[in-house]
Amino acid sequence: MLSIGIVGLPNVGKSTLFNALTKSKQADAQNYPFCTIEPNVGVVEVPDARLIPLATTSKSGKIIPTAIQFVDIAGIVKGASEGEGLGNKFLTHIREADAIVQVVRAFEDGNIIHVSGKVDPRDDSDVINLELALADLATVSKRLEKTKRDAKGAAAKGKEVEISVLERLNHHLSSGKPTRELEFNDEEKLIVRDLHLLTMKPMMYVVNVKEDMIGKTDFTPIFGTTPYIEISAKIEAEIAELSSEDAKLFMEDLGMKETGLDRLIVAGYKLLNLITYFTSGEQETRAWTVTKGALGPEAAGVIHTDFIKGYIKADVASVTDFVELGGWPGVKEKGKMLLVGKDYEVKDGDVCYFHIA
């Protein structure tokens, strides 16, 4: 399962956000730095309004949504890449995540200590991004030194591209910039991939604000093209503790159409370049996760790895047509069902029936 690491300075609301996401209290959210030591892991269902009408159409016995994993990682402090705070321990945990959600604080509260002594979202993000870049710089510099040392005589052949890539990365990271800003050809991507760089991971920001400030500040000048959403972790934590009915009434009182957590989950899903396809029948309606661009056999392999080799063809219909026309009989009758082969690229919202040998 793909995972998203939640990172940020101490006391910016990471653990409160994580507890709300997972509807639990497994992450300690006390008012002091490093109250999270070991990472907390939670699996969260991805909200999808298409599941209920799809299940109703198929008269399914149960509904199984897709899910994504969130990891609450210990707070990062200035100098972490050199061992300050929890040092390299947090780096290992981030390295294991597929993408990063960086939480920054944009609310004043004298009762909650800010490790920097001031509330400044730009400063929060600058500290975290610099530490990630410095950690990557250490990785790249070490690899560059070794590659140059090994590239002597006959061994130098074939090392030119790797050295060129490493030098380019080294220069870029030395200025504190993330490697995701750079572009690479297919050969270079293989070299970069093996480095497992932190700043190469997809990233987005969560701006933790007071509930009455959501939507009132433009943070684009701070974050540039990096996506962000605003959330009040305090309010989300309160909603998470309510029953569904009480939560709905509470949200109506606040003028909220959806929770910030639902927006975060969907945004995280998009950040990982994921799409959802469905299988639907009397037994169950189920959502499945694949990377955008996945072909039929790869999508079938998410259900069972044996399906990749055994894949023959698939019946495919859009979820809209499937629901409007009453399921498989209706889409077949109206010519809205496709019979596709191994080269079909699965689309978000496809309802699929795989034919397996």
Salt bridges, closest charged atoms under 4 A:
GLU38 OE2 - LYS89 NZ 2.69
ASP48 OD2 - ARG50 NH2 2.83
ASP72 OD1 - LYS14 NZ 3.45
ASP124 OD1 - HIS114 NE2 3.08
GLU145 OE2 - ARG149 NH1 3.99
ASP150 OD2 - LYS146 NZ 2.87
GLU162 OE2 - ARG143 NE 3.00
GLU162 OE1 - LYS159 NZ 3.95
GLU167 OE2 - LYS148 NZ 3.12
GLU181 OE1 - HIS172 NE2 3.42
ASP194 OD1 - ARG193 NE 3.84
GLU238 OE2 - LYS234 NZ 2.99
GLU241 OE2 - LYS25 NZ 2.74
ASP306 OD2 - HIS304 ND1 3.70
ASP315 OD2 - HIS355 NE2 3.09
ASP348 OD2 - ARG50 NH1 3.08
